[in-house]
Amino acid sequence: MGKVVGIYFSGTGNTKFCIEKFVSEIDANAICVSIEDKNCIKEIQDNNFIVLGYPIFYSSLPKIMKDFLVENKMLFKGKSLFIMTTMGLFSGDGSGLAARVLKEVNPEIIGGLHLLMPDSICDEKVLKKSHEENKQIIAKTNEKISFAANKVKGGLPTQEGLSKINQLIGLFGQRLWFGHKTKKYSSKLKINVEQCIGCGKCVKLCPMKNLMFTNSTVSQKGLCTLCYRCVNECPKQAITLLGSKVIQQHHSKDYY
């Protein structure tokens, strides 16, 4: 198998938690690096077995992840690739999304894995669950991660999301109706200037550098990748995206 490295994008922590656990169970010495990390490119270049992880938005790739793969696809040429995705409901072909983006450079796609995690869209009531229910979701996902890691070590990796049937499920599940929301970066982030205290936390956290201070308040550049990091971390619940009110902020670490 050779040396393993995890490469991921994680909005609110779900994918980071899952890929770190999965990779550590395959190789205790392996590391995981975010695509936001300056060392990410070098880690892809230096390793032949890559576990790629990302969340699913509307049965689609986050725009930031798709752009990263398109811009750096040649780095994956000749690599062995296992693709792991996280989601609040289902995706159909979550792992197949990245596989198709990288098809041109023909990496060896050895397997795929889909993992349910607590919902992180904190300004919509859909999929909201109690603290105990979220802990149960995490417990089941932990079991699935361990099972899948053992399958990889045994030479029979799981193949979730990689078939043509999975592609159709993803298309008709959400992507056909909502996939347009992830094709471009969004300018629909809403910041309540009366609630905003100008702490700057959101500006520092944004993976797209979409947010900035203007006249002591936060404004945006229209480059939101829908990751919900700022919405979940705002101490005054002053930021929304899909809804108009924060219902329940999501912090993955609360359920581990």
N, C-alpha and C positions, 0 to 999 in steps of 0.2 A: 504493500500500500504506500509506503514512503511517508514522509513528513506531511502532516495535515495542518491546514490553516482555515479558520472560519472568517469569511468576509461578509459583512452584513450592513443593512440599514435598519435602524429601529427608531420609530417615532417616540413612543412613550415607554419603551422598555420591554415589551413582550418578546419581540424577536431577539433582542440581546440576551435575555434570560434563557430562551430556548436553545439558541445556537451555542452558547457557552456550555450548557449542560450536555448537549448532544456531542459536541466536539471533544469535550473532556472525557466522555465515556468511550470514545473511539481511541483517543490518544491523550494520556494524562499530561503530556508535555506540550500539547498543541496550544496555540493562542488564537484569539479572535480579534479582528480589527474592523472598526467601522469604516465605511467608505468616506467618512468625514475626516479620518485620521490621515495625516501627512505620510505615514508609513505604509498605507494600504497598497499602493502600487508596487512597492518593493516586495511586500509579502506575497503578492500574486506572482511576481516574477520569480521569486526564490523557491516557491513550493509547487509541487506537481499535483497534489490532491487538495482540492478546494471544496469546502462546504460553503455554499452561497445561501444567505438567509435574508428574507425581507417580508414585510407585511403585505396583505392584499387589500386593495381599495376598490370596491365595486367590481370584483373579479378581475382586476387589472393591476399592473405594476404601478407603484408610486412613480410619479414623473421623475423624481430625483434618481431613483434606481434605474429606470429605463435609460435616462441620459448617461448615467455612469457606465452602463453596459455597452451602449452604442459607442461612446467615446473611447472606451478601453477594450473593445472586443478582441483586438489582436493579442492582448495579454493572455487570453484564455485558450489560445490555439495550442493544441497538444496537451492540454491539462485534463485530468480526471475531475469531474464535477458532480457533486451531490447537491441537489437544490432543496432547500427547506423553507416553507412558508408558514406564516401565522395568520389567523383570521378569527373574526368574531362569529361567523356563521358557516359559510362554505365558499369555495371558489371554483370548484370543478377542475380547473387546470392551472392552479397557482404556480406549481413548479414548471409546468410546460411553457409558461409565459417567458421566462428567462431563457429556457432552452431554445425557443424559437428566435429570440433576439440574437443569440449567439450561434445560430445554425450555420451561418456563413463561414465561421472559422472552425467549425466541426470539432468542438471539444468532446471528450468521451463522457456522455451523460450516464452516470452509473446508477442513479436512483433519484427518487423524489419523496418528500414527506410533507404532509399537511397537518398542522397543529391548531386546535382550537384554544383560544385564550380569552380572558375577560375583555369585554368591549371597551374601547378607549374613546369612543365618540361621545364626549361628555355633555354635549348640548342637545341631545336627542334622547327620547325615552326608549326607543327601540333597543332591544337586547339587554336592557339594564337588569342586573341580577343582584341578589343580596350578597353580603360579604361571605357568608358561608357557602353559597352556591358558587361564587368565584373561586373559593379555596378548593372546592370539589373539582372544578374545571382544571385547575392547576395540577391537582393530584393525578387526575386521569392523563393529562398531557405528560406529566413526568414519567408515568408508566409507559406511555407510547414512545417517548424519546428513548428510554432504556431498551425497549424492544427493538426499535429501529437501529439503534447503535450496535446492538448485538448481531442484527442481520447484516449490517455492513461488515463487521469483523468476521462474520461467517461466510462472506462472499456472496450473499443473496440479498442485496439491499432492496428496500421497499421501492415501489415504482409509482407512487401516488401522483396523479396529475399529469402524467406524461403521454397518455394515449390520445388518439383521435376522438374517442368517445368523451374523454375528459374535456377536450377542447370545445366540443359542442355543448357540454353541460355549463362550462364557464361562459360561453357566448350567450346562451339563452337564459342562464341563471340571472346575471346582472349586466354583463358587459354590453349586450345589444342595446339596452335602454339607458344605462348610466355610464358606460365606458368613456363617453365624451368628456366627463368631468375630470379625467386624469390625463387627457391628451395634451393639455396646456397647463401651465402654472396658473393659479387662481388669484384673483384680486378681490375675492369676496369675504376675506377676513374682516370681522367687525370689531372695532375697539371702542369701548364706552369711555369717552374722555372724562366723564364725571367720576367714574370708578377708578380709572387708572391713576396710580400714584407716582408713575415715572421711576419705578425701581430698577428698570432695565433688565430684569431677569429674562423676559421674553426675547429681547434683542440678543442676549448672549447665547440663548438656547437654540435659536432658529438655525436649522441646517442650511438654509438657502440665503442667509443674511438678508432676508426679506424685510425685516423690521428695523426701524431707525428712530432716533429721537428728533423731533421737530417741535420747536417752541415748548420744550419741557414735557411734551407728550409723545406717544409712540405713533408713528405712521408706517405705511407699508409701501412696497415697491411693485406689488402685483406678482410676486414670485412664490406664492404659497404652494407647497407640495402636499397639503392636506394631512400632514403627519400628526396634528393635534398636540404637539409637544407644548407649545406656548399656551394653548387653551387649558390644558390640564395642569400646568405649573403656575399659572397666574395667581398670586396670593390674594387678589381682590376679585377674582372671577370676572374680569373686565373684558375678556376676549371671547368671542363666539365665531362659529363658522357656518355650520348648517342650520342650527337653531338660533333662537334669540335669547336664550337664557341657559346658564350652566346648571345642570341638574345634579351631576355627580362627577367630580373629578376623579380620574383614574390614575392610580399609582401602583404599578405592577408589584413592587416590593412588598406591598401590604398583604399580599396573598401567599407569599412563599413560606 
